[in-house]
Every structure is written in C-alpha cells, then in structure tokens.
Amino acid sequence: MGAAQSLVVTGAAELQMQLDHPSPEMIRSRANEVFGNADKAQTWLNRPRRIFNSRSPEQIIESGDAEMMREVLKALIAIEFGTFS
C-alpha cells in the first residue's frame, strides 16, 4: 500500500450499523475502500453478478431494496476480508 493511501479499519460495531442501515452512499464508499480506487469500484458495481441473480450491484443500489443492498454490503465485506467463495 502506497504512502498516499490511508488504511481504513472498520470496527465490528460500524460494520453492524452499515448492515442494519444500508445506504447507496455507504455501499459506494465501501466499494471504493475495498477495491482501492473509484474506477475499480465502479467496474465491480456496474457488472452483473450471479450472486445477485444477474443484476449489478448498482442496479440493486438504484432499486432501494434494503435487503438486497445488505447482500451487496455482505459481498463487499467478504471480499475485503478474503472470505468470498
């Protein structure tokens, strides 16, 4: 990690709050943190995913479906912590 990048550590309480109250801004911010830059994050957000029934995370965000937005956050958290299978 370069000196220009800062390490963002999210505690368990913050993660739980994000999962309890998902928002478009939170998901996009988390994607930027997980992928390290906005371009990579946007690529991930825009691509349809089988885990979301061939919908893109961005489509889910735009739908406002809180339960599905929670699933997007869970996927990002799994990617961040290396537990995505």
KOLNUTI-810919 format. One record per residue (C-alpha): x, y, z; residue in three letters. Coordinates in Angstrom, 1 decimal. Last residue first. Layout:
N
    east   north      up    r
       X       Y       Z  ALA
...
END
This chain:
85
    east   north      up    r
   -16.2   -18.0    -2.1  SER
   -15.6   -14.6    -0.6  PHE
   -13.8   -14.9     2.8  THR
   -10.9   -12.6     1.9  GLY
   -11.7    -9.9     4.5  PHE
   -12.5    -7.2     1.9  GLU
   -14.2    -9.6    -0.5  ILE
   -16.4   -10.9     2.3  ALA
   -17.2    -7.3     3.4  ILE
   -18.0    -6.4    -0.2  LEU
   -20.3    -9.4    -0.5  ALA
   -22.1    -8.6     2.8  LYS
   -22.6    -5.0     1.6  LEU
   -24.2    -6.2    -1.6  VAL
   -26.4    -8.5     0.4  GLU
   -27.5    -5.6     2.6  ARG
   -28.4    -3.7    -0.6  MET
   -30.6    -6.7    -1.4  MET
   -32.5    -6.4     1.9  GLU
   -32.7    -2.6     1.6  ALA
   -34.3    -2.7    -1.9  ASP
   -33.6     0.9    -3.0  GLY
   -33.7    -0.2    -6.6  SER
   -30.8     2.1    -7.5  GLU
   -28.5     0.2    -5.1  ILE
   -29.6    -3.1    -6.6  ILE
   -29.0    -1.9   -10.1  GLN
   -25.5    -0.7    -9.0  GLU
   -24.8    -4.1    -7.5  PRO
   -25.4    -5.5   -11.0  SER
   -28.2    -7.9   -11.5  ARG
   -27.5   -11.5   -12.7  SER
   -29.5   -13.0    -9.8  ASN
   -27.4   -11.1    -7.3  PHE
   -24.9   -13.9    -6.7  ILE
   -24.6   -14.3   -10.5  ARG
   -23.2   -10.8   -10.8  ARG
   -24.0    -8.1   -13.3  PRO
   -21.1    -5.6   -13.7  ARG
   -21.6    -2.0   -12.8  ASN
   -20.6    -2.1    -9.1  LEU
   -17.4    -4.0    -9.8  TRP
   -16.3    -1.6   -12.6  THR
   -17.3     1.3   -10.3  GLN
   -15.1     0.0    -7.5  ALA
   -12.1    -0.4    -9.9  LYS
   -12.5     3.1   -11.2  ASP
   -13.1     4.6    -7.7  ALA
   -10.0     3.3    -6.2  ASN
    -8.7     0.8    -3.6  GLY
   -11.1    -2.0    -4.3  PHE
   -12.4    -2.5    -0.8  VAL
   -12.3     1.2     0.2  GLU
   -14.0     2.3    -3.0  ASN
   -16.6    -0.4    -2.6  ALA
   -17.3     0.6     1.0  ARG
   -17.9     4.2    -0.2  SER
   -20.3     3.0    -2.9  ARG
   -22.1     0.9    -0.4  ILE
   -22.3     3.7     2.2  MET
   -23.5     6.2    -0.3  GLU
   -26.3     3.9    -1.5  PRO
   -27.5     3.2     2.0  SER
   -27.6     0.1     4.2  PRO
   -29.0     0.6     7.7  HIS
   -28.6    -2.6     9.7  ASP
   -25.6    -3.8     7.6  LEU
   -23.8    -0.4     8.0  GLN
   -24.5    -0.4    11.7  MET
   -23.1    -3.9    12.0  GLN
   -20.0    -2.9    10.1  LEU
   -19.5     0.1    12.4  GLU
   -19.9    -2.0    15.6  ALA
   -17.5    -4.6    14.2  ALA
   -14.8    -2.0    13.6  GLY
   -13.9    -0.6    10.2  THR
   -10.2     0.0     9.5  VAL
    -9.3     2.4     6.8  VAL
    -5.7     2.3     5.7  LEU
    -4.7     5.5     4.1  SER
    -3.3     5.7     0.6  GLN
    -0.6     8.2    -0.3  ALA
     2.1     6.2     1.3  ALA
     1.5     3.3    -1.0  GLY
     0.0     0.0     0.0  MET
END
